Amino acid sequence: MKSYVFPGNIEERILRIAGESFPYMRTALFSEIVKDSERMLLELIHCPGGRVIFYTASGTGAMDAVVTNYVSLKKKAFIIAGGSFGYRWKSLCEYYQVQNEVFEVPFARDIDYAQLENAVAASRPDVFLCQHHETSTGQLFDLKKISAICRKHNVSLVVDAISSFLSDDLDM
């Protein structure tokens, strides 16, 4: 008996690809694949001259790496908590003993951006942590408004865009 995965049968040529060995990470071919992937990703997010860090981890693994290696070097983080993933930023900051302030957004609602700007001005954080799309509620936050607030108040912006990447506009 054969087992098939939705949406249907997998073509034989695709199945054969899965049976091939993949390039070893210390070869020129692997380096070429990584560089090409970086070029494509930067093109997709309109970020010429940028850099990509590839993680072989879950989204939480990437968030943890950001808090451990970047946010922990800052004095204070400001977190948008509009669902479970916003609160995950808070949990990570608390685990790594990073001072943080949470701006709570009602379930499945957009941010009150005027209220947000007032809170950022009063808090004076070094780094701002948010989701582009809060997966747990389905809410998409306006990154143009958030980034304008961060620029105005000289705050570094870190965005988790895992669930919005390639489905919603993201222009770096």
Secondary structure, 3 states (H helix, E strand, C coil): CCCCECCECCCHHHHHHHHCCCCCCCCHHHHHHHHHHHHHHHHHCCCCCCCCCCCCCCHHHHHHHHHHHCHHHCCCEEEEECCHHHHHHHHHHHHCCCCEEEEECCCCCCCCHHHHHHHHHHHCCCEEEEECEECCCCEECCHHHHHHHHHHCCCEEEEECCCCCCCCCCCC
